[in-house]
Amino acid sequence: LSLGWSRAVESLVWFSSAFLKMPMKLKMLPISASCLPCQALCIENGIELEAVSVDLMKGEHMSPEFLAQNPMHCIPVLDDDGFAIWEGRTISRYIANKHKLESFYPTDPQKRGVCDVALDFHLSTLYPNIGTNVLYPAVGFGTAPSEEKLKECSDVSYACIDCLLFVPPRDPSTAPDLRTLLQKWTKDIWPAFQKLLKMNGGDLLGGDKPNLADLHMVLMYYTVAKCPDSYVAKTPGVKEYCIKLKASLPKWDEYMAAADGFYGKIE
C-alpha cells in the first residue's frame, strides 16, 4: 500500500510540474515598443503568455512587489514561475533560448552574431536617436526645442517641426539640435542598418524571415506611422522595410491593435 501511495504521489508531482505550471507573465504596457517585441515573439510562436498591464501613471512599477522583481522599476519584466528578469532584448533572448526558436534566434554563430549586433545597436544607438528624440516626444513624452534652436536648424532637410522633439533635459543647453540628429542618422545609423540587412541577404535583419532584432524594430515602424514627415520616415528604404516587417508577422493584429490605435498605421 505504501509503495502504491508513493507512486501515486510521484505521478501527481510529475503531472503538476508538467501540466499545471503557470504560464510566463509579461509585465508590460500594450503600446510600449520595448514590451511588444516580447509579446509578439510568444504569440507568433504559439507560446502561452499572460500579459499583465502595469499602470505607470498610478505608480504600479514602484510597488514593493514590482521592485522585488526589478529594482530598476522599468518595463517589461518577465516572470517565469518566480524567475524574474527585465530588459526587453534580454527577455526576447531568454524566451527564444528556452523554447529553441531557431528561426528567430539562430544557433549558427554568424547568423546569431548579426542578430546580437542588431539588438545591441538598437539599444545603444537607434533607440536613443529615433525613440527618445522623435517618436516618444511626438506622443507627449517631451517638449519641442526652443524657437532659437528651430531657427538655427531651419535649413535641415527632412525636418519635421512637429516630430523632431526632445525629452526635456535637466539642462536645456545639453539638448541635441536637429542638425546633429539628422547627421547622426544619415551618416552613421541608417548606413549601419543597411549593412546589417545585407549581411543575411534578405529584406529583413533575419534574411527572408524576421529574427529577434526585427521584432524590436517595431519602434521604427511606429516612428514612421506617427511621424511621416520626420527625417526617419523620409529616408529612402525605411518605409519599405517597415512594410515588409509587418507583412512577415502574420499575427500582427493580435498584439499590435492597441499600438496601431495609439500611434497609427503606415498607409
FIBA-794772 format. One record per residue: x, y, z of N, C-alpha, C, O, CB in turn; residue in three letters. Coordinates in steps of 0.001 Angstrom, whole numbers, padded with zeros to 6 digits, always signed. Glycine has a CB too. Layout:
N
XYZXYZXYZXYZXYZala...
***
This chain:
267
+000838-001217+000000+000000+000000+000000+000871+001265+000000+000612+002233-000715-000947+000007+001235leu+001914+001207+000836+002789+002374+000892+003484+002609-000437+003676+003753-000850+003821+002209+001995ser+003870+001502-001121+004502+001640-002427+003540+002247-003433+003915+003086-004252+005002+000287-002925leu+002288+001804-003355+001280+002351-004263+001055+003827-004042+000948+004604-004991-000023+001615-004103gly+000983+004213-002758+000809+005627-002450+002012+006442-002892+001872+007565-003376+000569+005818-000961trp+003182+005875-002723+004400+006570-003131+004392+006846-004618+004734+007943-005060+005633+005759-002756ser+004000+005841-005392+003943+006018-006844+002863+007019-007240+003014+007785-008192+003689+004675-007534arg+001780+006990-006490+000690+007928-006778+001144+009366-006546+000847+010264-007334-000543+007613-005905ala+001877+009563-005441+002389+010904-005136+003382+011349-006198+003353+012496-006643+003053+010932-003746val+004270+010427-006606+005240+010747-007651+004534+011132-008947+004937+012077-009625+006180+009558-007893glu+003495+010405-009281+002731+010697-010505+002062+012055-010405+002013+012810-011376+001673+009607-010763ser+001541+012360-009201+000885+013651-009009+001877+014794-009130+001574+015826-009730+000196+013700-007650leu+003063+014612-008561+004104+015632-008657+004516+015840-010104+004681+016975-010551+005320+015243-007809val+004686+014732-010845+005057+014836-012263+003974+015544-013059+004256+016402-013895+005317+013446-012856trp+002716+015165-012783+001595+015788-013500+001545+017282-013219+001326+018093-014119+000259+015131-013102phe+001754+017631-011948+001694+019052-011565+002786+019856-012254+002541+020956-012749+001818+019206-010043ser+004002+019297-012282+005118+020022-012889+004981+020107-014389+005413+021082-015004+006428+019365-012536ser+004375+019075-014990+004282+019026-016449+003105+019814-016986+003207+020433-018045+004180+017599-016911ala+001977+019802-016265+000759+020368-016831+000186+021545-016057-000607+022309-016607-000267+019314-016924phe+000564+021707-014808-000028+022757-014002+000905+023939-013781+000574+024853-013026-000450+022199-012686leu+002066+023933-014427+002986+025044-014298+002362+026301-014882+001789+026280-015971+004319+024730-014986lys+002480+027376-014155+001873+028626-014582+002577+029149-015829+003790+028991-015968+001925+029670-013453met+001828+029768-016731+002472+030350-017918+003353+031533-017527+003172+032126-016463+001409+030797-018950pro+004289+031865-018378+005112+033043-018137+004223+034286-018091+003211+034367-018786+006202+033187-019231met+004614+035237-017274+003898+036505-017189+004804+037618-017706+005982+037687-017356+003438+036795-015728lys+004249+038475-018530+004990+039627-019026+004329+040883-018492+003206+041212-018876+005047+039641-020583leu+005018+041579-017615+004507+042829-017067+004890+043937-018031+006072+044155-018297+005066+043105-015627lys+003890+044639-018554+004119+045464-019738+003080+046561-019893+002128+046662-019119+004128+044602-020973met+003293+047386-020923+002295+048306-021453+001980+047857-022872+002904+047564-023630+002797+049800-021418leu+000717+047794-023256+000371+047284-024586+000729+048213-025739+000551+047846-026901-001083+047003-024637pro+001233+049415-025438+001661+050328-026505+003167+050569-026479+003681+051386-027242+000925+051659-026384ile+003864+049868-025611+005301+050105-025453+006105+049347-026505+005971+048132-026648+005760+049695-024049ser+006941+050081-027240+007800+049459-028253+008902+048617-027629+009591+047878-028333+008416+050524-029144ala+009075+048719-026323+010032+047867-025619+009398+046548-025192+010073+045522-025116+010589+048595-024399ser+008109+046583-024916+007395+045394-024440+006832+044543-025572+006867+043314-025508+006274+045805-023522cys+006319+045191-026596+005612+044478-027664+006434+043391-028347+005877+042344-028676+005158+045453-028691leu+007744+043589-028578+008510+042517-029229+008502+041210-028455+008485+040136-029057+009930+042958-029429pro+008513+041283-027130+008494+040075-026303+007149+039360-026421+007089+038134-026519+008783+040424-024830cys+006085+040137-026411+004757+039564-026574+004589+038997-027982+004016+037923-028167+003676+040619-026288gln+005091+039726-028963+004991+039268-030352+005693+037928-030540+005176+037039-031217+005591+040313-031305ala+006864+037786-029941+007633+036546-030079+006824+035350-029592+006824+034297-030229+008955+036642-029300leu+006137+035508-028468+005341+034413-027920+004121+034109-028778+003853+032950-029096+004904+034742-026508cys+003390+035135-029147+002165+034910-029910+002469+034349-031290+001765+033455-031759+001372+036205-030038ile+003494+034852-031942+003844+034348-033275+004259+032871-033233+004147+032165-034235+004977+035190-033875glu+004738+032409-032071+005219+031029-031957+004308+030141-031114+004680+029021-030763+006603+031022-031366asn+003117+030639-030789+002161+029834-030053+002578+029507-028629+002199+028463-028098+001921+028582-030783gly+003352+030385-028004+003826+030170-026634+002864+030856-025668+002551+032036-025822+005285+030713-026446ile+002400+030106-024674+001452+030659-023712+002122+031764-022892+003213+031584-022352+000907+029547-022783glu+001451+032892-022814+001987+034054-022101+000837+034845-021515-000159+035103-022191+002844+034946-023039leu+000975+035226-020266-000016+036088-019630+000517+037515-019626+001524+037809-018982-000340+035607-018179glu-000162+038393-020346+000230+039798-020390-000409+040533-019217-001633+040568-019089-000180+040451-021741ala+000419+041113-018370-000055+041837-017186+000238+043323-017383+001396+043739-017400+000625+041297-015874val-000810+044106-017528-000635+045534-017760-000187+046240-016484-000746+046021-015409-001935+046155-018281ser+000831+047089-016617+001348+047859-015496+001000+049327-015716+001409+049923-016712+002888+047665-015340val+000255+049901-014802-000164+051296-014915+000922+052191-014306+001002+052363-013090-001544+051526-014206asp+001749+052751-015183+002843+053604-014714+002324+054887-014086+002931+055410-013151+003782+053938-015865leu+001207+055399-014588+000659+056640-014067+000203+056488-012611+000201+057453-011848-000507+057101-014936met-000179+055267-012242-000584+055014-010859+000594+054576-009995+000446+054331-008798-001677+053953-010818lys+001761+054481-010618+002947+054100-009863+003049+052635-009528+003742+052260-008582+002996+054862-008626gly+002359+051786-010302+002394+050350-010007+003796+049764-010151+004112+048743-009541+001436+049608-010923glu+004635+050414-010962+006009+049931-011127+006900+050270-009931+008057+049852-009872+006612+050515-012390his+006353+051033-008978+007115+051389-007782+006608+050643-006548+007031+050927-005427+007046+052896-007544met+005720+049710-006757+005196+048949-005628+006270+048017-005081+007177+047631-005819+003946+048147-006043ser+006190+047647-003807+007182+046722-003241+007263+045411-004009+008350+044860-004187+006853+046435-001789pro+006118+044906-004468+006101+043642-005203+006861+043770-006523+007619+042876-006898+004653+043193-005466glu+006654+044885-007225+007340+045086-008506+008834+045285-008288+009651+044703-009001+006747+046294-009257phe+009190+046099-007314+010598+046392-007045+011356+045156-006582+012563+045047-006801+010714+047487-005999leu+010658+044229-005945+011305+042997-005511+011776+042176-006704+012758+041440-006614+010356+042173-004647ala+011062+042308-007832+011448+041599-009051+012388+042421-009910+013276+041876-010566+010221+041225-009852gln+012198+043724-009909+013015+044594-010752+013309+045913-010033+012501+046839-010086+012308+044862-012098asn+014443+046001-009371+014802+047235-008648+014933+048450-009562+014920+049584-009083+016104+047033-007903pro+015059+048228-010872+015162+049352-011807+013797+049923-012166+013707+050925-012876+015884+048917-013073met+012728+049284-011675+011333+049719-011866+011006+050136-013306+010344+051147-013538+011037+050875-010940his+011483+049340-014260+011172+049597-015660+010411+048397-016234+010395+047315-015646+012472+049875-016477cys+009796+048607-017370+009110+047523-018064+009782+047300-019421+010368+048217-019996+007588+047843-018237ile+009685+046063-019921+008950+044911-019418+009710+044139-018358+010919+044294-018188+008607+043996-020548pro+008959+043296-017643+009531+042319-016724+008914+040966-017050+007697+040856-017196+009279+042717-015222val+009734+039954-017164+009250+038600-017398+009331+037815-016101+010377+037764-015454+010063+037902-018517leu+008215+037203-015731+008153+036346-014553+007876+034929-015030+006760+034617-015446+007057+036832-013539asp+008890+034070-014971+008753+032678-015395+008782+031786-014163+009834+031298-013750+009878+032279-016395asp+007595+031583-013584+007449+030724-012414+008367+031166-011270+009000+030344-010608+007743+029275-012789asp+008422+032501-011054+009211+033039-009964+010591+033541-010367+011235+034274-009617+009358+032012-008925gly+011035+033151-011534+012308+033654-012054+012011+034917-012844+011335+034855-013871+013041+032580-012946phe+012504+036064-012384+012153+037350-012989+013378+038041-013577+014428+038121-012940+011488+038259-011957ala+013226+038532-014790+014273+039322-015441+013614+040520-016131+012422+040508-016435+015087+038451-016472ile+014419+041540-016364+013934+042709-017091+014851+042969-018274+015776+042197-018528+013858+043955-016166trp+014600+044055-019001+015253+044426-020267+014672+043603-021420+014853+042388-021501+016794+044213-020174glu+013968+044309-022307+013233+043648-023374+014056+042744-024259+013610+041651-024606+012591+044652-024206gly+015248+043171-024634+016062+042360-025543+016551+041095-024850+016656+040039-025474+017257+043169-026065arg+016852+041206-023554+017247+040035-022777+016081+039061-022636+016258+037848-022741+017758+040457-021391thr+014907+039596-022401+013713+038753-022299+013475+038008-023606+013157+036819-023596+012477+039599-021936ile+013626+038698-024721+013445+038055-026024+014430+036902-026199+014054+035816-026641+013620+039079-027160ser+015684+037143-025853+016699+036092-025958+016358+034907-025046+016505+033751-025443+018091+036655-025601arg+015911+035197-023844+015562+034139-022888+014450+033256-023439+014544+032029-023400+015132+034748-021540tyr+013403+033882-023951+012271+033124-024493+012721+032287-025690+012350+031120-025814+011120+034077-024905ile+013509+032882-026554+013979+032163-027740+014867+030985-027357+014764+029911-027950+014740+033110-028670ala+015733+031177-026376+016595+030091-025919+015792+028981-025250+016020+027800-025514+017647+030625-024956asn+014861+029355-024391+014074+028375-023652+013239+027510-024589+013122+026301-024388+013171+029075-022647lys+012665+028128-025602+011759+027411-026499+012416+027020-027822+011750+026566-028752+010541+028256-026775his+013736+027205-027886+014508+026783-029061+013911+027337-030365+013621+026592-031301+014570+025248-029125lys+013739+028654-030393+013162+029327-031556+014266+029650-032552+014711+030793-032657+012408+030617-031135leu+014694+028647-033268+015832+028744-034186+015644+029826-035235+016590+030544-035558+016061+027416-034868glu+014446+029953-035768+014239+030917-036857+014376+032354-036371+014796+033226-037131+012863+030716-037488ser+014027+032609-035115+014112+033968-034580+015464+034262-033945+015899+035413-033903+013019+034190-033563phe+016135+033210-033448+017430+033400-032792+018323+032220-033168+018458+031273-032393+017273+033521-031228tyr+018931+032272-034351+019665+031128-034901+020832+030687-034013+021456+031499-033329+020184+031471-036283pro+021103+029404-034043+022269+028889-033326+023541+029002-034160+024646+028923-033622+022039+027436-032926thr+023392+029184-035461+024562+029410-036305+025297+030646-035789+024689+031708-035659+024152+029584-037809asp+026597+030527-035492+027316+031642-034862+027259+032949-035635+027114+034014-035034+028737+031265-034672pro+027372+032886-036952+027389+034121-037733+025998+034757-037793+025863+035973-037658+027904+033845-039152gln+024970+033938-037995+023612+034484-038036+023199+035041-036680+022544+036079-036592+022620+033410-038483lys+023595+034331-035623+023301+034846-034286+024107+036114-034023+023625+037037-033367+023608+033779-033211arg+025318+036155-034530+026138+037344-034362+025495+038573-034968+025508+039647-034366+027492+037128-034972gly+024926+038420-036171+024235+039536-036817+023037+039969-035975+022797+041162-035786+023780+039147-038243val+022293+038991-035475+021129+039292-034638+021540+040025-033373+020902+041004-032988+020381+038007-034277cys+022597+039561-032725+023052+040197-031488+023572+041612-031729+023305+042517-030939+024139+039355-030838asp+024312+041800-032819+024783+043150-033151+023593+044086-033347+023579+045206-032835+025668+043126-034428val+022597+043615-034092+021428+044447-034360+020661+044768-033083+020171+045886-032922+020510+043757-035355ala+020551+043796-032167+019865+044047-030900+020620+045080-030061+020017+045996-029502+019708+042739-030111leu+021935+044925-029978+022730+045882-029201+022762+047256-029876+022753+048284-029200+024164+045357-029014asp+022797+047268-031188+022751+048509-031962+021429+049240-031718+021395+050465-031606+022933+048215-033468phe+020358+048476-031639+019046+049049-031353+019054+049733-029986+018533+050838-029831+017955+047958-031403his+019648+049067-029003+019680+049601-027641+020558+050841-027527+020145+051853-026962+020172+048540-026680leu+021763+050757-028062+022753+051813-027824+022627+053005-028757+023017+054115-028395+024123+051248-027950ser+022085+052794-029959+022161+053841-030976+020815+054215-031576+020428+055384-031565+023077+053410-032067thr+020104+053226-032098+018870+053539-032808+017781+054044-031872+017123+055043-032162+018378+052321-033554leu+017594+053364-030764+016545+053757-029819+016725+055193-029316+015759+055956-029332+016528+052798-028636tyr+017919+055590-028871+018073+056980-028412+017810+058013-029500+017275+059087-029224+019460+057184-027869pro+018187+057689-030744+018036+058673-031810+016582+058861-032210+016096+059991-032257+018849+058262-033016asn+015881+057770-032499+014517+057939-033015+013438+057719-031969+012324+058222-032118+014289+056997-034155ile+013748+056975-030910+012758+056783-029866+012703+057972-028941+011650+058586-028767+013052+055531-029081gly+013837+058299-028347+013907+059392-027381+013653+060748-028009+013030+061615-027396+015247+059396-026708thr+014135+060937-029235+014093+062285-029825+013044+062497-030906+012846+063624-031360+015413+062602-030395asn+012363+061422-031329+011363+061585-032382+009999+061049-031951+009049+061816-031797+011820+060880-033655val+009904+059739-031757+008591+059139-031520+007985+059527-030176+006871+060048-030136+008695+057644-031604leu+008687+059286-029088+008081+059495-027778+007711+060950-027512+006631+061199-026976+009015+059015-026709tyr+008540+061906-027853+008102+063295-027680+006873+063631-028526+006053+064456-028126+009236+064242-028031pro+006745+063002-029684+005610+063293-030560+004290+062841-029968+003232+063322-030374+005809+062638-031900ala+004338+061914-029004+003101+061469-028369+002982+062011-026943+002174+061522-026152+003035+059939-028358val+003794+063026-026620+003604+063720-025359+004660+063498-024305+004558+064051-023210+002336+063342-024811gly+005693+062687-024608+006729+062445-023616+007923+063359-023846+009066+062903-023811+007167+060985-023648phe+007674+064640-024080+008752+065577-024320+008200+066914-024766+006988+067080-024908+009719+065029-025357gly+009092+067869-024987+008682+069195-025433+009482+069598-026657+010566+069075-026915+008858+070231-024310thr+008931+070527-027395+009603+070988-028604+010862+071762-028271+010950+072362-027199+008669+071849-029436ala+011842+071762-029169+013031+072573-028957+012676+074053-028993+011607+074425-029478+014099+072252-030011pro+013555+074887-028489+013289+076310-028419+013210+076936-029810+013704+076376-030788+014362+076999-027596ser+012584+078094-029875+012499+078814-031143+013891+079104-031685+014112+079063-032895+011713+080122-030970glu+014826+079397-030792+016194+079686-031219+016812+078469-031910+017469+078595-032943+017056+080111-030013glu+016591+077291-031323+017142+076079-031930+016490+075805-033283+017161+075375-034221+016947+074873-030994lys+015184+076054-033385+014488+075819-034636+015017+076736-035735+015180+076306-036877+012988+076022-034452leu+015286+077999-035396+015819+078930-036379+017216+078523-036815+017569+078645-037988+015836+080343-035817lys+018007+078040-035870+019362+077594-036199+019351+076425-037170+020273+076260-037969+020110+077205-034936glu+018304+075617-037096+018263+074381-037890+017196+074436-038975+016758+073392-039457+018009+073183-036984cys+016775+075621-039363+015690+075744-040331+016048+075210-041705+015163+074971-042527+015280+077174-040450ser+017354+075016-041968+017770+074543-043280+017925+073028-043343+018338+072491-044371+019063+075196-043665asp+017599+072334-042253+017789+070886-042225+016726+070205-043084+015529+070357-042842+017734+070355-040772val+017173+069458-044083+016223+068726-044908+015588+067619-044089+016172+067143-043116+016908+068149-046163ser+014384+067209-044486+013570+066190-043820+012996+066688-042499+012188+065984-041892+014397+064938-043580tyr+013384+067879-042027+012991+068294-040682+011482+068400-040557+010819+068997-041405+013637+069625-040325ala+010955+067829-039513+009531+067914-039206+009410+068560-037834+009724+067932-036823+008834+066496-039244cys+008961+069800-037790+008938+070542-036540+008038+069853-035512+008308+069915-034313+008464+071977-036783ile+006958+069189-035984+006037+068530-035070+006618+067246-034494+006201+066804-033423+004739+068232-035774asp+007576+066644-035195+008065+065335-034781+009456+065360-034182+009770+064526-033332+008055+064414-035937cys+010299+066294-034599+011657+066343-034063+011648+067086-032731+012024+068255-032645+012628+067026-035066leu+011220+066392-031725+011076+066975-030403+012090+066353-029458+012808+065423-029826+009645+066782-029871leu+012144+066865-028254+013150+066399-027315+012536+066071-025962+011637+066765-025486+014243+067441-027155phe+013032+065012-025356+012707+064772-023964+013382+065884-023166+014589+066081-023304+013170+063336-023489val+012642+066613-022339+013238+067776-021662+014455+067390-020836+014321+066584-019915+012206+068451-020767pro+015632+067927-021120+016816+067631-020323+016817+068473-019062+016120+069485-018987+018095+067877-021133pro+017589+068065-018079+017713+068878-016866+018355+070218-017194+017987+071254-016642+018540+068137-015792arg+019306+070175-018091+019967+071395-018540+019632+071590-020017+020151+070849-020853+021522+071325-018308asp+018776+072569-020375+018362+072752-021765+019529+072882-022739+019389+072540-023913+017494+073965-021871pro+020661+073365-022278+021798+073564-023185+022396+072246-023659+023188+072231-024601+022872+074392-022501ser+022022+071126-023009+022584+069829-023395+021750+069122-024453+022149+068062-024935+022714+068941-022181thr+020612+069677-024824+019761+069037-025830+020432+069075-027196+020978+070110-027580+018383+069725-025894ala+020404+067970-027940+020983+067980-029282+020120+068807-030225+018908+068907-030036+021136+066547-029820pro+020743+069399-031238+019934+070148-032188+019535+069254-033355+020011+068125-033473+020694+071386-032693asp+018672+069758-034202+018127+068960-035294+019215+068503-036253+019186+067377-036749+017074+069750-036046leu+020168+069379-036508+021238+069039-037440+022067+067855-036923+022447+066971-037691+022143+070259-037675arg+022338+067849-035624+023104+066762-035028+022383+065430-035174+022993+064419-035523+023374+067050-033558thr+021073+065435-034904+020285+064215-035031+020263+063718-036463+020446+062527-036717+018868+064446-034541leu+020042+064621-037390+019969+064240-038796+021299+063698-039293+021335+062677-039980+019541+065427-039645leu+022389+064369-038955+023707+063920-039406+024040+062549-038833+024583+061693-039531+024787+064934-039005gln+023716+062344-037573+023963+061045-036954+023171+059960-037663+023676+058862-037898+023603+061077-035462lys+021931+060273-038002+021073+059298-038668+021570+058984-040078+021701+057816-040445+019638+059813-038722trp+021844+060011-040860+022183+059804-042269+023602+059285-042483+023849+058523-043418+022009+061089-043023thr+024540+059692-041621+025941+059301-041829+026326+058010-041097+027223+057290-041536+026851+060420-041376lys+025653+057722-039992+026043+056571-039181+024951+055507-039060+025154+054351-039433+026434+057037-037811asp+023801+055908-038539+022792+054928-038127+022160+054196-039300+022151+052965-039323+021717+055609-037329ile+021631+054931-040276+020968+054258-041394+021949+053450-042245+021610+052332-042634+020252+055280-042265trp+023143+053954-042554+024112+053106-043269+024456+051830-042505+024629+050777-043118+025385+053888-043538pro+024557+051906-041182+024838+050718-040381+023676+049736-040448+023884+048525-040524+025121+051105-038925ala+022469+050252-040420+021283+049396-040524+021263+048689-041882+020978+047494-041960+019986+050229-040327phe+021565+049429-042942+021601+048824-044280+022672+047743-044367+022472+046721-045023+021854+049898-045347gln+023793+047962-043718+024863+046969-043677+024368+045681-043020+024629+044586-043517+026087+047522-042921lys+023665+045815-041917+023134+044651-041213+022109+043907-042072+022054+042678-042049+022498+045078-039883leu+021309+044642-042820+020336+044000-043710+021040+043134-044753+020598+042024-045052+019462+045060-044407leu+022113+043639-045291+022825+042921-046348+023522+041661-045835+023741+040721-046599+023844+043836-046994lys+023868+041636-044559+024663+040543-044025+023937+039201-044045+024576+038152-044121+025078+040864-042627met+022608+039229-043977+021841+037981-044049+021137+037810-045387+020375+036862-045579+020820+037932-042930asn+021396+038733-046315+020944+038560-047690+019455+038558-047920+018972+037854-048807+021471+037330-048198gly+018712+039329-047145+017267+039393-047351+016725+040783-047123+017484+041742-046980+016564+038420-046442gly+015406+040890-047090+014761+042177-046871+014674+042540-045396+014355+043675-045044+013381+042167-047472asp+014963+041559-044531+014873+041762-043092+016219+041490-042441+017117+040942-043079+013789+040863-042481leu+016363+041863-041196+017612+041601-040481+017868+040106-040339+019016+039672-040243+017582+042257-039102leu+016796+039323-040328+016930+037877-040260+017047+037213-041611+017095+035986-041698+015777+037306-039538gly+017095+038010-042669+017153+037462-044025+015772+037479-044651+015168+038539-044810+017719+036029-044016gly+015272+036299-045009+013933+036202-045587+012849+036169-044522+011682+036436-044808+013829+034967-046456asp+013237+035837-043278+012285+035770-042177+012788+036641-041034+013993+036864-040912+012076+034304-041706lys+011881+037137-040193+012309+038036-039111+013080+037308-038020+012818+036139-037738+011105+038726-038502pro+014025+038000-037412+014694+037490-036222+014319+038379-035030+013470+039261-035165+016246+037445-036424asn+014927+038162-033895+014591+038953-032706+014809+040444-032930+014019+041270-032472+015419+038488-031517leu+015877+040782-033632+016175+042195-033867+015081+042854-034698+014717+044004-034450+017530+042347-034568ala+014560+042133-035678+013453+042684-036462+012257+042996-035573+011620+044038-035732+013042+041709-037571asp+011948+042105-034643+010805+042347-033763+010969+043656-033000+010001+044388-032795+010632+041184-032781leu+012192+043945-032583+012412+045166-031809+012409+046423-032681+012442+047541-032166+013726+045068-031062his+012371+046238-033986+012290+047385-034885+010863+047894-035054+010608+048740-035910+012861+047023-036233met+009929+047387-034247+008592+047988-034252+008692+049455-033855+007822+050255-034197+007636+047227-033291val+009745+049804-033139+009993+051215-032825+010095+052036-034099+009534+053129-034177+011278+051370-031993leu+010802+051523-035097+010949+052227-036357+009614+052291-037093+009267+053314-037683+012009+051549-037227met+008865+051179-037051+007559+051148-037717+006663+052252-037173+006072+053005-037948+006882+049771-037533tyr+006555+052357-035856+005640+053340-035291+006177+054767-035377+005401+055721-035321+005350+052997-033855tyr+007476+054923-035512+008026+056254-035775+007585+056732-037146+007196+057889-037308+009568+056244-035679thr+007642+055847-038135+007197+056189-039486+005697+056451-039499+005234+057384-040155+007552+055064-040478val+004934+055626-038772+003482+055775-038758+003050+057080-038094+002163+057773-038595+002845+054595-038041ala+003673+057411-036974+003280+058602-036218+003885+059872-036786+003261+060931-036731+003683+058455-034772lys+005090+059781-037331+005822+060966-037791+006207+060820-039263+007393+060694-039571+007086+061193-036927cys+005245+060832-040173+005532+060586-041586+006391+061649-042253+006942+061406-043327+004261+060468-042329pro+006519+062828-041638+007338+063889-042212+008695+064020-041527+009426+064975-041791+006603+065202-042132asp+009039+063086-040661+010322+063140-039957+011448+062668-040865+011206+062065-041911+010276+062284-038677ser+012676+062949-040458+013829+062514-041244+013900+060993-041318+014422+060443-042287+015125+063073-040646tyr+013383+060315-040308+013378+058850-040324+012456+058341-041423+012861+057538-042263+012940+058286-038953val+011222+058812-041410+010228+058331-042367+010576+058677-043806+010233+057935-044726+008879+058897-042031ala+011257+059800-044005+011556+060244-045369+012875+059693-045908+013254+059996-047039+011591+061749-045414lys+013562+058904-045128+014785+058262-045611+014414+057135-046564+013659+056246-046169+015642+057723-044429thr+014906+057127-047795+014578+056060-048740+014925+054680-048174+016042+054443-047717+015316+056284-050062pro+013952+053790-048216+014164+052429-047752+013574+052133-046388+013315+050972-046072+015603+052144-047721gly+013357+053150-045575+012851+052927-044227+011398+052434-044255+011067+051424-043635+012959+054216-043402val+010553+053144-044967+009141+052758-045021+008994+051382-045642+008170+050583-045196+008322+053789-045815lys+009785+051099-046667+009713+049792-047331+010075+048666-046360+009430+047617-046345+010650+049757-048556glu+011107+048894-045557+011489+047885-044564+010348+047665-043574+010017+046525-043250+012778+048312-043816tyr+009754+048742-043099+008684+048635-042116+007488+047861-042659+006886+047058-041946+008245+050016-041672cys+007151+048101-043902+006027+047392-044523+006335+045896-044620+005467+045064-044357+005723+047973-045932ile+007558+045560-044993+007943+044154-045096+007993+043492-043720+007667+042313-043580+009300+044024-045791lys+008399+044249-042718+008422+043711-041359+007016+043310-040918+006814+042201-040423+009015+044740-040379leu+006061+044192-041093+004687+043883-040704+004156+042687-041490+003487+041823-040923+003782+045105-040919lys+004441+042630-042772+003955+041536-043607+004539+040190-043196+003943+039148-043465+004280+041811-045058ala+005695+040205-042549+006358+038958-042154+005816+038385-040849+006198+037286-040448+007843+039188-042020ser+004931+039122-040188+004389+038704-038895+002882+038491-039032+002110+039434-038859+004701+039760-037787leu+002455+037277-039337+001046+037027-039669+000059+037306-038540-001121+037531-038806+000889+035616-040096pro+000509+037299-037295-000404+037502-036179-000325+038932-035618-000748+039192-034492-000101+036494-035077lys+000211+039833-036408+000413+041234-036002-000803+041821-035298-000669+042419-034230+000748+042083-037214trp-001973+041659-035874-003177+042300-035347-003554+041797-033957-004278+042480-033231-004330+042077-036293asp-003077+040619-033578-003424+040053-032271-002742+040791-031121-003268+040824-030009-003049+038581-032226glu-001583+041380-031380-000856+042026-030290-000540+043498-030549-000089+044200-029643+000418+041286-030036tyr-000768+043967-031761-000433+045352-032089-001661+046266-032175-001522+047439-032524+000314+045393-033399met-002838+045764-031869-004054+046569-032032-004004+047857-031219-004333+048926-031731-005275+045757-031628ala-003597+047764-029964-003555+048964-029115-002524+049960-029626-002778+051164-029650-003238+048584-027660ala-001355+049456-030036-000303+050344-030549-000718+050970-031874-000458+052149-032112+001017+049573-030721ala-001363+050186-032741-001857+050724-034009-002827+051868-033755-002802+052881-034453-002540+049620-034842asp-003684+051702-032748-004651+052744-032425-003993+053978-031829-004458+055098-032043-005685+052210-031471gly-002913+053777-031081-002254+054883-030397-001337+055668-031324-001380+056898-031353-001465+054366-029217phe-000506+054955-032084+000475+055603-032946-000016+055806-034377+000386+056754-035051+001737+054796-032963tyr-000889+054906-034835-001322+054927-036224-000667+053799-037006+000182+053073-036489-000998+056276-036867gly-001079+053667-038266-000546+052636-039147+000134+053277-040340-000162+054414-040706-001657+051683-039610lys+001040+052540-040934+001674+053002-042175+000723+052721-043316+000309+051581-043524+003058+052308-042414ile+000381+053751-044050-000546+053607-045181+000231+053419-046466-000366+053279-047534-001477+054833-045295glu
***
